[in-house]
Amino acid sequence: MTTYLINTLDAKEQFADLINRVVHNKERVILTRRGKEVAALIPFEDLEVLRTSQDKNDLQEAIQTLKEARDTGTVSLQQLKDDTHK
């Protein structure tokens, strides 16, 4: 997969072409400002992969948190409030 670097000023002038490169050629476009990478245009399929990966990570974290709560116990909201006001 090709990655194309372009500064934001040039990207503004070439926006339609950049979108076509992403959609039709599956290129990734990295936008720069003052030489720093600040944003990216990626194919929607890439975004779906990222979302799926994040969802899996969130699920794994939730499962781990539930296991820890089961192993170490929990406290009531009132107990938590009381502990923070001491």
DAGI-V389536 format. One record per residue. RES is the residue in three letters. PHI is phi as a letter, one per 40 degrees, with the letter a starting at -180 (none if undefined). D_CENTER is the distance of its C-alpha to the mean C-alpha in Angstrom with 1 decimal. Layout:
# DAGI-V389536
res=RES phi=PHI d_center=D_CENTER
res=RES phi=PHI d_center=D_CENTER
This chain:
# DAGI-V389536
res=MET phi=none d_center=19.7
res=THR phi=c d_center=20.5
res=THR phi=b d_center=18.4
res=TYR phi=b d_center=20.0
res=LEU phi=b d_center=19.8
res=ILE phi=a d_center=21.1
res=ASN phi=c d_center=21.6
res=THR phi=c d_center=20.7
res=LEU phi=c d_center=24.4
res=ASP phi=c d_center=25.1
res=ALA phi=c d_center=22.0
res=LYS phi=c d_center=23.4
res=GLU phi=c d_center=26.6
res=GLN phi=b d_center=25.3
res=PHE phi=d d_center=22.5
res=ALA phi=c d_center=24.2
res=ASP phi=c d_center=24.8
res=LEU phi=c d_center=21.2
res=ILE phi=c d_center=20.1
res=ASN phi=c d_center=22.8
res=ARG phi=c d_center=21.9
res=VAL phi=c d_center=18.4
res=VAL phi=c d_center=19.8
res=HIS phi=c d_center=23.1
res=ASN phi=b d_center=22.6
res=LYS phi=f d_center=19.1
res=GLU phi=c d_center=18.6
res=ARG phi=b d_center=15.5
res=VAL phi=b d_center=16.2
res=ILE phi=b d_center=15.1
res=LEU phi=c d_center=16.4
res=THR phi=b d_center=18.3
res=ARG phi=b d_center=20.1
res=ARG phi=f d_center=23.0
res=GLY phi=g d_center=22.0
res=LYS phi=b d_center=18.5
res=GLU phi=c d_center=15.4
res=VAL phi=b d_center=13.6
res=ALA phi=a d_center=11.7
res=ALA phi=a d_center=11.6
res=LEU phi=b d_center=13.0
res=ILE phi=b d_center=12.3
res=PRO phi=d d_center=14.3
res=PHE phi=d d_center=13.2
res=GLU phi=c d_center=13.9
res=ASP phi=c d_center=11.2
res=LEU phi=c d_center=8.6
res=GLU phi=c d_center=10.6
res=VAL phi=c d_center=10.5
res=LEU phi=c d_center=6.8
res=ARG phi=c d_center=7.3
res=THR phi=c d_center=10.5
res=SER phi=c d_center=9.5
res=GLN phi=c d_center=7.4
res=ASP phi=c d_center=10.5
res=LYS phi=c d_center=12.8
res=ASN phi=c d_center=11.6
res=ASP phi=c d_center=12.0
res=LEU phi=c d_center=15.3
res=GLN phi=c d_center=16.5
res=GLU phi=c d_center=16.0
res=ALA phi=c d_center=17.9
res=ILE phi=c d_center=20.6
res=GLN phi=c d_center=21.0
res=THR phi=c d_center=21.4
res=LEU phi=c d_center=23.9
res=LYS phi=c d_center=25.8
res=GLU phi=c d_center=26.0
res=ALA phi=c d_center=27.3
res=ARG phi=c d_center=29.8
res=ASP phi=c d_center=31.0
res=THR phi=b d_center=31.2
res=GLY phi=g d_center=31.9
res=THR phi=b d_center=30.6
res=VAL phi=b d_center=32.1
res=SER phi=c d_center=32.8
res=LEU phi=c d_center=31.3
res=GLN phi=c d_center=34.7
res=GLN phi=c d_center=35.0
res=LEU phi=c d_center=31.6
res=LYS phi=c d_center=32.9
res=ASP phi=c d_center=36.2
res=ASP phi=c d_center=34.8
res=THR phi=c d_center=32.7
res=HIS phi=c d_center=35.8
res=LYS phi=c d_center=38.1
